[in-house]
Amino acid sequence: MTAEQIAQVQAYLKKRLGTEKLTISPRKVADSVEVYLDDEILGILYIDDEDKDDISYDLNISILQQDLDEM
């Protein structure tokens, strides 16, 4: 993902989720980034740009049972 794409997606997610505590960090692989909330990884965001005219993003969030049990 380009720096411009990362900035656009980050701004969208901050607005949509109603928090300024969300950040996005590049990964070593170019097709995805890490999404953080309060310095804790929230998930991995993938870009689907196979069709240059129809780009989409997919946010995968994993929730561990252990985290649910601690609530």
mmCIF file of the N, C-alpha and C atoms, coordinates in Angstrom:
data_MODEL
# 
_entry.id   MODEL 
# 
loop_
_atom_site.group_PDB 
_atom_site.id 
_atom_site.type_symbol 
_atom_site.label_atom_id 
_atom_site.label_alt_id 
_atom_site.label_comp_id 
_atom_site.label_asym_id 
_atom_site.label_entity_id 
_atom_site.label_seq_id 
_atom_site.pdbx_PDB_ins_code 
_atom_site.Cartn_x 
_atom_site.Cartn_y 
_atom_site.Cartn_z 
_atom_site.occupancy 
_atom_site.B_iso_or_equiv 
_atom_site.pdbx_formal_charge 
_atom_site.auth_seq_id 
_atom_site.auth_comp_id 
_atom_site.auth_asym_id 
_atom_site.auth_atom_id 
_atom_site.pdbx_PDB_model_num 
ATOM 1   N N  . MET A 1 1  ? 0.845   -1.180  0.000   1.00 0.00 ? 1  MET A N  1 
ATOM 2   C CA . MET A 1 1  ? 0.000   0.000   0.000   1.00 0.00 ? 1  MET A CA 1 
ATOM 3   C C  . MET A 1 1  ? 0.891   1.244   0.000   1.00 0.00 ? 1  MET A C  1 
ATOM 4   N N  . THR A 1 2  ? 0.433   2.247   -0.689  1.00 0.00 ? 2  THR A N  1 
ATOM 5   C CA . THR A 1 2  ? 1.187   3.495   -0.734  1.00 0.00 ? 2  THR A CA 1 
ATOM 6   C C  . THR A 1 2  ? 0.917   4.321   0.526   1.00 0.00 ? 2  THR A C  1 
ATOM 7   N N  . ALA A 1 3  ? 1.779   5.274   0.781   1.00 0.00 ? 3  ALA A N  1 
ATOM 8   C CA . ALA A 1 3  ? 1.587   6.157   1.938   1.00 0.00 ? 3  ALA A CA 1 
ATOM 9   C C  . ALA A 1 3  ? 0.265   6.912   1.819   1.00 0.00 ? 3  ALA A C  1 
ATOM 10  N N  . GLU A 1 4  ? -0.116  7.300   0.614   1.00 0.00 ? 4  GLU A N  1 
ATOM 11  C CA . GLU A 1 4  ? -1.376  8.011   0.402   1.00 0.00 ? 4  GLU A CA 1 
ATOM 12  C C  . GLU A 1 4  ? -2.576  7.111   0.717   1.00 0.00 ? 4  GLU A C  1 
ATOM 13  N N  . GLN A 1 5  ? -2.527  5.861   0.279   1.00 0.00 ? 5  GLN A N  1 
ATOM 14  C CA . GLN A 1 5  ? -3.612  4.920   0.576   1.00 0.00 ? 5  GLN A CA 1 
ATOM 15  C C  . GLN A 1 5  ? -3.730  4.689   2.077   1.00 0.00 ? 5  GLN A C  1 
ATOM 16  N N  . ILE A 1 6  ? -2.589  4.520   2.739   1.00 0.00 ? 6  ILE A N  1 
ATOM 17  C CA . ILE A 1 6  ? -2.590  4.300   4.187   1.00 0.00 ? 6  ILE A CA 1 
ATOM 18  C C  . ILE A 1 6  ? -3.228  5.496   4.885   1.00 0.00 ? 6  ILE A C  1 
ATOM 19  N N  . ALA A 1 7  ? -2.852  6.708   4.501   1.00 0.00 ? 7  ALA A N  1 
ATOM 20  C CA . ALA A 1 7  ? -3.412  7.913   5.123   1.00 0.00 ? 7  ALA A CA 1 
ATOM 21  C C  . ALA A 1 7  ? -4.916  8.014   4.899   1.00 0.00 ? 7  ALA A C  1 
ATOM 22  N N  . GLN A 1 8  ? -5.371  7.685   3.691   1.00 0.00 ? 8  GLN A N  1 
ATOM 23  C CA . GLN A 1 8  ? -6.808  7.742   3.390   1.00 0.00 ? 8  GLN A CA 1 
ATOM 24  C C  . GLN A 1 8  ? -7.586  6.731   4.210   1.00 0.00 ? 8  GLN A C  1 
ATOM 25  N N  . VAL A 1 9  ? -7.100  5.504   4.272   1.00 0.00 ? 9  VAL A N  1 
ATOM 26  C CA . VAL A 1 9  ? -7.794  4.458   5.021   1.00 0.00 ? 9  VAL A CA 1 
ATOM 27  C C  . VAL A 1 9  ? -7.772  4.775   6.519   1.00 0.00 ? 9  VAL A C  1 
ATOM 28  N N  . GLN A 1 10 ? -6.650  5.269   7.015   1.00 0.00 ? 10 GLN A N  1 
ATOM 29  C CA . GLN A 1 10 ? -6.547  5.611   8.433   1.00 0.00 ? 10 GLN A CA 1 
ATOM 30  C C  . GLN A 1 10 ? -7.545  6.714   8.790   1.00 0.00 ? 10 GLN A C  1 
ATOM 31  N N  . ALA A 1 11 ? -7.636  7.746   7.970   1.00 0.00 ? 11 ALA A N  1 
ATOM 32  C CA . ALA A 1 11 ? -8.588  8.831   8.216   1.00 0.00 ? 11 ALA A CA 1 
ATOM 33  C C  . ALA A 1 11 ? -10.021 8.309   8.193   1.00 0.00 ? 11 ALA A C  1 
ATOM 34  N N  . TYR A 1 12 ? -10.323 7.440   7.242   1.00 0.00 ? 12 TYR A N  1 
ATOM 35  C CA . TYR A 1 12 ? -11.661 6.853   7.150   1.00 0.00 ? 12 TYR A CA 1 
ATOM 36  C C  . TYR A 1 12 ? -12.000 6.046   8.400   1.00 0.00 ? 12 TYR A C  1 
ATOM 37  N N  . LEU A 1 13 ? -11.086 5.170   8.814   1.00 0.00 ? 13 LEU A N  1 
ATOM 38  C CA . LEU A 1 13 ? -11.353 4.328   9.976   1.00 0.00 ? 13 LEU A CA 1 
ATOM 39  C C  . LEU A 1 13 ? -11.482 5.151   11.258  1.00 0.00 ? 13 LEU A C  1 
ATOM 40  N N  . LYS A 1 14 ? -10.659 6.175   11.420  1.00 0.00 ? 14 LYS A N  1 
ATOM 41  C CA . LYS A 1 14 ? -10.764 7.046   12.598  1.00 0.00 ? 14 LYS A CA 1 
ATOM 42  C C  . LYS A 1 14 ? -12.141 7.694   12.661  1.00 0.00 ? 14 LYS A C  1 
ATOM 43  N N  . LYS A 1 15 ? -12.603 8.201   11.523  1.00 0.00 ? 15 LYS A N  1 
ATOM 44  C CA . LYS A 1 15 ? -13.911 8.852   11.476  1.00 0.00 ? 15 LYS A CA 1 
ATOM 45  C C  . LYS A 1 15 ? -15.027 7.832   11.690  1.00 0.00 ? 15 LYS A C  1 
ATOM 46  N N  . ARG A 1 16 ? -14.942 6.717   10.989  1.00 0.00 ? 16 ARG A N  1 
ATOM 47  C CA . ARG A 1 16 ? -16.004 5.691   11.037  1.00 0.00 ? 16 ARG A CA 1 
ATOM 48  C C  . ARG A 1 16 ? -16.112 5.051   12.416  1.00 0.00 ? 16 ARG A C  1 
ATOM 49  N N  . LEU A 1 17 ? -14.969 4.809   13.062  1.00 0.00 ? 17 LEU A N  1 
ATOM 50  C CA . LEU A 1 17 ? -14.959 4.169   14.375  1.00 0.00 ? 17 LEU A CA 1 
ATOM 51  C C  . LEU A 1 17 ? -15.013 5.178   15.521  1.00 0.00 ? 17 LEU A C  1 
ATOM 52  N N  . GLY A 1 18 ? -14.904 6.455   15.199  1.00 0.00 ? 18 GLY A N  1 
ATOM 53  C CA . GLY A 1 18 ? -15.035 7.504   16.199  1.00 0.00 ? 18 GLY A CA 1 
ATOM 54  C C  . GLY A 1 18 ? -13.897 7.572   17.200  1.00 0.00 ? 18 GLY A C  1 
ATOM 55  N N  . THR A 1 19 ? -12.665 7.346   16.723  1.00 0.00 ? 19 THR A N  1 
ATOM 56  C CA . THR A 1 19 ? -11.518 7.413   17.630  1.00 0.00 ? 19 THR A CA 1 
ATOM 57  C C  . THR A 1 19 ? -10.292 7.942   16.908  1.00 0.00 ? 19 THR A C  1 
ATOM 58  N N  . GLU A 1 20 ? -9.527  8.745   17.609  1.00 0.00 ? 20 GLU A N  1 
ATOM 59  C CA . GLU A 1 20 ? -8.252  9.227   17.092  1.00 0.00 ? 20 GLU A CA 1 
ATOM 60  C C  . GLU A 1 20 ? -7.107  8.312   17.523  1.00 0.00 ? 20 GLU A C  1 
ATOM 61  N N  . LYS A 1 21 ? -7.410  7.286   18.299  1.00 0.00 ? 21 LYS A N  1 
ATOM 62  C CA . LYS A 1 21 ? -6.385  6.397   18.847  1.00 0.00 ? 21 LYS A CA 1 
ATOM 63  C C  . LYS A 1 21 ? -6.006  5.269   17.898  1.00 0.00 ? 21 LYS A C  1 
ATOM 64  N N  . LEU A 1 22 ? -6.509  5.317   16.683  1.00 0.00 ? 22 LEU A N  1 
ATOM 65  C CA . LEU A 1 22 ? -6.244  4.285   15.691  1.00 0.00 ? 22 LEU A CA 1 
ATOM 66  C C  . LEU A 1 22 ? -5.056  4.700   14.828  1.00 0.00 ? 22 LEU A C  1 
ATOM 67  N N  . THR A 1 23 ? -4.121  3.793   14.622  1.00 0.00 ? 23 THR A N  1 
ATOM 68  C CA . THR A 1 23 ? -2.975  4.047   13.750  1.00 0.00 ? 23 THR A CA 1 
ATOM 69  C C  . THR A 1 23 ? -2.769  2.851   12.824  1.00 0.00 ? 23 THR A C  1 
ATOM 70  N N  . ILE A 1 24 ? -2.146  3.123   11.709  1.00 0.00 ? 24 ILE A N  1 
ATOM 71  C CA . ILE A 1 24 ? -1.842  2.081   10.729  1.00 0.00 ? 24 ILE A CA 1 
ATOM 72  C C  . ILE A 1 24 ? -0.342  2.081   10.474  1.00 0.00 ? 24 ILE A C  1 
ATOM 73  N N  . SER A 1 25 ? 0.259   0.898   10.505  1.00 0.00 ? 25 SER A N  1 
ATOM 74  C CA . SER A 1 25 ? 1.699   0.749   10.280  1.00 0.00 ? 25 SER A CA 1 
ATOM 75  C C  . SER A 1 25 ? 1.947   -0.206  9.123   1.00 0.00 ? 25 SER A C  1 
ATOM 76  N N  . PRO A 1 26 ? 2.863   0.173   8.228   1.00 0.00 ? 26 PRO A N  1 
ATOM 77  C CA . PRO A 1 26 ? 3.207   -0.719  7.113   1.00 0.00 ? 26 PRO A CA 1 
ATOM 78  C C  . PRO A 1 26 ? 3.831   -2.015  7.614   1.00 0.00 ? 26 PRO A C  1 
ATOM 79  N N  . ARG A 1 27 ? 3.698   -3.044  6.807   1.00 0.00 ? 27 ARG A N  1 
ATOM 80  C CA . ARG A 1 27 ? 4.341   -4.331  7.061   1.00 0.00 ? 27 ARG A CA 1 
ATOM 81  C C  . ARG A 1 27 ? 5.411   -4.548  6.003   1.00 0.00 ? 27 ARG A C  1 
ATOM 82  N N  . LYS A 1 28 ? 6.146   -5.631  6.127   1.00 0.00 ? 28 LYS A N  1 
ATOM 83  C CA . LYS A 1 28 ? 7.177   -5.961  5.134   1.00 0.00 ? 28 LYS A CA 1 
ATOM 84  C C  . LYS A 1 28 ? 6.557   -6.360  3.805   1.00 0.00 ? 28 LYS A C  1 
ATOM 85  N N  . VAL A 1 29 ? 5.354   -6.898  3.832   1.00 0.00 ? 29 VAL A N  1 
ATOM 86  C CA . VAL A 1 29 ? 4.658   -7.254  2.594   1.00 0.00 ? 29 VAL A CA 1 
ATOM 87  C C  . VAL A 1 29 ? 3.842   -6.055  2.132   1.00 0.00 ? 29 VAL A C  1 
ATOM 88  N N  . ALA A 1 30 ? 3.814   -5.836  0.830   1.00 0.00 ? 30 ALA A N  1 
ATOM 89  C CA . ALA A 1 30 ? 3.221   -4.612  0.283   1.00 0.00 ? 30 ALA A CA 1 
ATOM 90  C C  . ALA A 1 30 ? 1.698   -4.631  0.221   1.00 0.00 ? 30 ALA A C  1 
ATOM 91  N N  . ASP A 1 31 ? 1.083   -5.816  0.369   1.00 0.00 ? 31 ASP A N  1 
ATOM 92  C CA . ASP A 1 31 ? -0.368  -5.886  0.186   1.00 0.00 ? 31 ASP A CA 1 
ATOM 93  C C  . ASP A 1 31 ? -1.160  -5.717  1.480   1.00 0.00 ? 31 ASP A C  1 
ATOM 94  N N  . SER A 1 32 ? -0.487  -5.389  2.591   1.00 0.00 ? 32 SER A N  1 
ATOM 95  C CA . SER A 1 32 ? -1.223  -5.274  3.845   1.00 0.00 ? 32 SER A CA 1 
ATOM 96  C C  . SER A 1 32 ? -0.500  -4.358  4.831   1.00 0.00 ? 32 SER A C  1 
ATOM 97  N N  . VAL A 1 33 ? -1.268  -3.923  5.836   1.00 0.00 ? 33 VAL A N  1 
ATOM 98  C CA . VAL A 1 33 ? -0.752  -3.076  6.912   1.00 0.00 ? 33 VAL A CA 1 
ATOM 99  C C  . VAL A 1 33 ? -1.340  -3.569  8.226   1.00 0.00 ? 33 VAL A C  1 
ATOM 100 N N  . GLU A 1 34 ? -0.728  -3.160  9.327   1.00 0.00 ? 34 GLU A N  1 
ATOM 101 C CA . GLU A 1 34 ? -1.247  -3.505  10.653  1.00 0.00 ? 34 GLU A CA 1 
ATOM 102 C C  . GLU A 1 34 ? -2.057  -2.326  11.187  1.00 0.00 ? 34 GLU A C  1 
ATOM 103 N N  . VAL A 1 35 ? -3.207  -2.630  11.759  1.00 0.00 ? 35 VAL A N  1 
ATOM 104 C CA . VAL A 1 35 ? -4.074  -1.605  12.334  1.00 0.00 ? 35 VAL A CA 1 
ATOM 105 C C  . VAL A 1 35 ? -3.997  -1.730  13.852  1.00 0.00 ? 35 VAL A C  1 
ATOM 106 N N  . TYR A 1 36 ? -3.686  -0.609  14.510  1.00 0.00 ? 36 TYR A N  1 
ATOM 107 C CA . TYR A 1 36 ? -3.536  -0.574  15.962  1.00 0.00 ? 36 TYR A CA 1 
ATOM 108 C C  . TYR A 1 36 ? -4.578  0.327   16.592  1.00 0.00 ? 36 TYR A C  1 
ATOM 109 N N  . LEU A 1 37 ? -5.007  -0.037  17.784  1.00 0.00 ? 37 LEU A N  1 
ATOM 110 C CA . LEU A 1 37 ? -5.888  0.786   18.608  1.00 0.00 ? 37 LEU A CA 1 
ATOM 111 C C  . LEU A 1 37 ? -5.260  0.855   19.987  1.00 0.00 ? 37 LEU A C  1 
ATOM 112 N N  . ASP A 1 38 ? -4.911  2.063   20.410  1.00 0.00 ? 38 ASP A N  1 
ATOM 113 C CA . ASP A 1 38 ? -4.228  2.234   21.704  1.00 0.00 ? 38 ASP A CA 1 
ATOM 114 C C  . ASP A 1 38 ? -2.956  1.389   21.798  1.00 0.00 ? 38 ASP A C  1 
ATOM 115 N N  . ASP A 1 39 ? -2.150  1.375   20.768  1.00 0.00 ? 39 ASP A N  1 
ATOM 116 C CA . ASP A 1 39 ? -0.877  0.642   20.731  1.00 0.00 ? 39 ASP A CA 1 
ATOM 117 C C  . ASP A 1 39 ? -1.026  -0.869  20.821  1.00 0.00 ? 39 ASP A C  1 
ATOM 118 N N  . GLU A 1 40 ? -2.236  -1.385  20.636  1.00 0.00 ? 40 GLU A N  1 
ATOM 119 C CA . GLU A 1 40 ? -2.471  -2.829  20.614  1.00 0.00 ? 40 GLU A CA 1 
ATOM 120 C C  . GLU A 1 40 ? -2.989  -3.186  19.227  1.00 0.00 ? 40 GLU A C  1 
ATOM 121 N N  . ILE A 1 41 ? -2.425  -4.242  18.651  1.00 0.00 ? 41 ILE A N  1 
ATOM 122 C CA . ILE A 1 41 ? -2.839  -4.608  17.292  1.00 0.00 ? 41 ILE A CA 1 
ATOM 123 C C  . ILE A 1 41 ? -4.311  -5.001  17.291  1.00 0.00 ? 41 ILE A C  1 
ATOM 124 N N  . LEU A 1 42 ? -5.043  -4.392  16.375  1.00 0.00 ? 42 LEU A N  1 
ATOM 125 C CA . LEU A 1 42 ? -6.461  -4.670  16.211  1.00 0.00 ? 42 LEU A CA 1 
ATOM 126 C C  . LEU A 1 42 ? -6.683  -5.687  15.101  1.00 0.00 ? 42 LEU A C  1 
ATOM 127 N N  . GLY A 1 43 ? -5.887  -5.575  14.033  1.00 0.00 ? 43 GLY A N  1 
ATOM 128 C CA . GLY A 1 43 ? -6.046  -6.494  12.920  1.00 0.00 ? 43 GLY A CA 1 
ATOM 129 C C  . GLY A 1 43 ? -5.112  -6.163  11.778  1.00 0.00 ? 43 GLY A C  1 
ATOM 130 N N  . ILE A 1 44 ? -5.300  -6.895  10.693  1.00 0.00 ? 44 ILE A N  1 
ATOM 131 C CA . ILE A 1 44 ? -4.515  -6.708  9.477   1.00 0.00 ? 44 ILE A CA 1 
ATOM 132 C C  . ILE A 1 44 ? -5.467  -6.249  8.383   1.00 0.00 ? 44 ILE A C  1 
ATOM 133 N N  . LEU A 1 45 ? -5.059  -5.197  7.674   1.00 0.00 ? 45 LEU A N  1 
ATOM 134 C CA . LEU A 1 45 ? -5.857  -4.657  6.589   1.00 0.00 ? 45 LEU A CA 1 
ATOM 135 C C  . LEU A 1 45 ? -5.166  -4.982  5.273   1.00 0.00 ? 45 LEU A C  1 
ATOM 136 N N  . TYR A 1 46 ? -5.894  -5.644  4.382   1.00 0.00 ? 46 TYR A N  1 
ATOM 137 C CA . TYR A 1 46 ? -5.356  -6.047  3.082   1.00 0.00 ? 46 TYR A CA 1 
ATOM 138 C C  . TYR A 1 46 ? -5.961  -5.184  1.981   1.00 0.00 ? 46 TYR A C  1 
ATOM 139 N N  . ILE A 1 47 ? -5.178  -4.931  0.951   1.00 0.00 ? 47 ILE A N  1 
ATOM 140 C CA . ILE A 1 47 ? -5.676  -4.212  -0.215  1.00 0.00 ? 47 ILE A CA 1 
ATOM 141 C C  . ILE A 1 47 ? -5.885  -5.206  -1.347  1.00 0.00 ? 47 ILE A C  1 
ATOM 142 N N  . ASP A 1 48 ? -6.999  -5.061  -2.047  1.00 0.00 ? 48 ASP A N  1 
ATOM 143 C CA . ASP A 1 48 ? -7.267  -5.848  -3.244  1.00 0.00 ? 48 ASP A CA 1 
ATOM 144 C C  . ASP A 1 48 ? -7.261  -4.868  -4.405  1.00 0.00 ? 48 ASP A C  1 
ATOM 145 N N  . ASP A 1 49 ? -6.129  -4.809  -5.092  1.00 0.00 ? 49 ASP A N  1 
ATOM 146 C CA . ASP A 1 49 ? -5.988  -3.873  -6.203  1.00 0.00 ? 49 ASP A CA 1 
ATOM 147 C C  . ASP A 1 49 ? -5.708  -4.592  -7.519  1.00 0.00 ? 49 ASP A C  1 
ATOM 148 N N  . GLU A 1 50 ? -6.182  -5.826  -7.592  1.00 0.00 ? 50 GLU A N  1 
ATOM 149 C CA . GLU A 1 50 ? -5.994  -6.603  -8.815  1.00 0.00 ? 50 GLU A CA 1 
ATOM 150 C C  . GLU A 1 50 ? -6.634  -5.894  -10.007 1.00 0.00 ? 50 GLU A C  1 
ATOM 151 N N  . ASP A 1 51 ? -7.833  -5.363  -9.786  1.00 0.00 ? 51 ASP A N  1 
ATOM 152 C CA . ASP A 1 51 ? -8.517  -4.567  -10.802 1.00 0.00 ? 51 ASP A CA 1 
ATOM 153 C C  . ASP A 1 51 ? -8.304  -3.102  -10.426 1.00 0.00 ? 51 ASP A C  1 
ATOM 154 N N  . LYS A 1 52 ? -7.414  -2.417  -11.117 1.00 0.00 ? 52 LYS A N  1 
ATOM 155 C CA . LYS A 1 52 ? -6.996  -1.050  -10.757 1.00 0.00 ? 52 LYS A CA 1 
ATOM 156 C C  . LYS A 1 52 ? -8.169  -0.069  -10.689 1.00 0.00 ? 52 LYS A C  1 
ATOM 157 N N  . ASP A 1 53 ? -9.270  -0.376  -11.366 1.00 0.00 ? 53 ASP A N  1 
ATOM 158 C CA . ASP A 1 53 ? -10.431 0.515   -11.344 1.00 0.00 ? 53 ASP A CA 1 
ATOM 159 C C  . ASP A 1 53 ? -11.379 0.215   -10.185 1.00 0.00 ? 53 ASP A C  1 
ATOM 160 N N  . ASP A 1 54 ? -11.129 -0.867  -9.469  1.00 0.00 ? 54 ASP A N  1 
ATOM 161 C CA . ASP A 1 54 ? -12.042 -1.275  -8.403  1.00 0.00 ? 54 ASP A CA 1 
ATOM 162 C C  . ASP A 1 54 ? -11.232 -1.752  -7.195  1.00 0.00 ? 54 ASP A C  1 
ATOM 163 N N  . ILE A 1 55 ? -10.597 -0.825  -6.483  1.00 0.00 ? 55 ILE A N  1 
ATOM 164 C CA . ILE A 1 55 ? -9.769  -1.154  -5.322  1.00 0.00 ? 55 ILE A CA 1 
ATOM 165 C C  . ILE A 1 55 ? -10.650 -1.305  -4.092  1.00 0.00 ? 55 ILE A C  1 
ATOM 166 N N  . SER A 1 56 ? -10.368 -2.316  -3.293  1.00 0.00 ? 56 SER A N  1 
ATOM 167 C CA . SER A 1 56 ? -11.099 -2.496  -2.040  1.00 0.00 ? 56 SER A CA 1 
ATOM 168 C C  . SER A 1 56 ? -10.117 -2.889  -0.934  1.00 0.00 ? 56 SER A C  1 
ATOM 169 N N  . TYR A 1 57 ? -10.566 -2.752  0.304   1.00 0.00 ? 57 TYR A N  1 
ATOM 170 C CA . TYR A 1 57 ? -9.743  -3.046  1.472   1.00 0.00 ? 57 TYR A CA 1 
ATOM 171 C C  . TYR A 1 57 ? -10.502 -4.013  2.358   1.00 0.00 ? 57 TYR A C  1 
ATOM 172 N N  . ASP A 1 58 ? -9.792  -4.932  2.968   1.00 0.00 ? 58 ASP A N  1 
ATOM 173 C CA . ASP A 1 58 ? -10.401 -5.958  3.807   1.00 0.00 ? 58 ASP A CA 1 
ATOM 174 C C  . ASP A 1 58 ? -9.704  -5.943  5.168   1.00 0.00 ? 58 ASP A C  1 
ATOM 175 N N  . LEU A 1 59 ? -10.445 -5.616  6.224   1.00 0.00 ? 59 LEU A N  1 
ATOM 176 C CA . LEU A 1 59 ? -9.888  -5.574  7.574   1.00 0.00 ? 59 LEU A CA 1 
ATOM 177 C C  . LEU A 1 59 ? -10.227 -6.871  8.289   1.00 0.00 ? 59 LEU A C  1 
ATOM 178 N N  . ASN A 1 60 ? -9.191  -7.635  8.656   1.00 0.00 ? 60 ASN A N  1 
ATOM 179 C CA . ASN A 1 60 ? -9.363  -8.886  9.393   1.00 0.00 ? 60 ASN A CA 1 
ATOM 180 C C  . ASN A 1 60 ? -9.008  -8.662  10.851  1.00 0.00 ? 60 ASN A C  1 
ATOM 181 N N  . ILE A 1 61 ? -9.979  -8.935  11.722  1.00 0.00 ? 61 ILE A N  1 
ATOM 182 C CA . ILE A 1 61 ? -9.779  -8.776  13.162  1.00 0.00 ? 61 ILE A CA 1 
ATOM 183 C C  . ILE A 1 61 ? -9.924  -10.150 13.806  1.00 0.00 ? 61 ILE A C  1 
ATOM 184 N N  . SER A 1 62 ? -8.911  -10.549 14.563  1.00 0.00 ? 62 SER A N  1 
ATOM 185 C CA . SER A 1 62 ? -8.957  -11.811 15.292  1.00 0.00 ? 62 SER A CA 1 
ATOM 186 C C  . SER A 1 62 ? -9.245  -11.510 16.764  1.00 0.00 ? 62 SER A C  1 
ATOM 187 N N  . ILE A 1 63 ? -10.177 -12.249 17.330  1.00 0.00 ? 63 ILE A N  1 
ATOM 188 C CA . ILE A 1 63 ? -10.509 -12.094 18.743  1.00 0.00 ? 63 ILE A CA 1 
ATOM 189 C C  . ILE A 1 63 ? -10.215 -13.419 19.433  1.00 0.00 ? 63 ILE A C  1 
ATOM 190 N N  . LEU A 1 64 ? -9.327  -13.388 20.399  1.00 0.00 ? 64 LEU A N  1 
ATOM 191 C CA . LEU A 1 64 ? -8.966  -14.593 21.126  1.00 0.00 ? 64 LEU A CA 1 
ATOM 192 C C  . LEU A 1 64 ? -9.971  -14.881 22.235  1.00 0.00 ? 64 LEU A C  1 
ATOM 193 N N  . GLN A 1 65 ? -10.288 -16.140 22.438  1.00 0.00 ? 65 GLN A N  1 
ATOM 194 C CA . GLN A 1 65 ? -11.190 -16.515 23.521  1.00 0.00 ? 65 GLN A CA 1 
ATOM 195 C C  . GLN A 1 65 ? -10.654 -16.030 24.858  1.00 0.00 ? 65 GLN A C  1 
ATOM 196 N N  . GLN A 1 66 ? -9.338  -16.075 25.011  1.00 0.00 ? 66 GLN A N  1 
ATOM 197 C CA . GLN A 1 66 ? -8.675  -15.622 26.234  1.00 0.00 ? 66 GLN A CA 1 
ATOM 198 C C  . GLN A 1 66 ? -9.030  -14.158 26.536  1.00 0.00 ? 66 GLN A C  1 
ATOM 199 N N  . ASP A 1 67 ? -9.064  -13.336 25.506  1.00 0.00 ? 67 ASP A N  1 
ATOM 200 C CA . ASP A 1 67 ? -9.430  -11.930 25.697  1.00 0.00 ? 67 ASP A CA 1 
ATOM 201 C C  . ASP A 1 67 ? -10.877 -11.784 26.144  1.00 0.00 ? 67 ASP A C  1 
ATOM 202 N N  . LEU A 1 68 ? -11.756 -12.613 25.593  1.00 0.00 ? 68 LEU A N  1 
ATOM 203 C CA . LEU A 1 68 ? -13.158 -12.571 25.997  1.00 0.00 ? 68 LEU A CA 1 
ATOM 204 C C  . LEU A 1 68 ? -13.346 -13.026 27.432  1.00 0.00 ? 68 LEU A C  1 
ATOM 205 N N  . ASP A 1 69 ? -12.564 -14.022 27.838  1.00 0.00 ? 69 ASP A N  1 
ATOM 206 C CA . ASP A 1 69 ? -12.668 -14.541 29.188  1.00 0.00 ? 69 ASP A CA 1 
ATOM 207 C C  . ASP A 1 69 ? -12.206 -13.523 30.224  1.00 0.00 ? 69 ASP A C  1 
ATOM 208 N N  . GLU A 1 70 ? -11.328 -12.602 29.841  1.00 0.00 ? 70 GLU A N  1 
ATOM 209 C CA . GLU A 1 70 ? -10.800 -11.608 30.766  1.00 0.00 ? 70 GLU A CA 1 
ATOM 210 C C  . GLU A 1 70 ? -11.760 -10.441 30.982  1.00 0.00 ? 70 GLU A C  1 
ATOM 211 N N  . MET A 1 71 ? -12.817 -10.375 30.224  1.00 0.00 ? 71 MET A N  1 
ATOM 212 C CA . MET A 1 71 ? -13.755 -9.258  30.346  1.00 0.00 ? 71 MET A CA 1 
ATOM 213 C C  . MET A 1 71 ? -14.657 -9.408  31.548  1.00 0.00 ? 71 MET A C  1 
# 
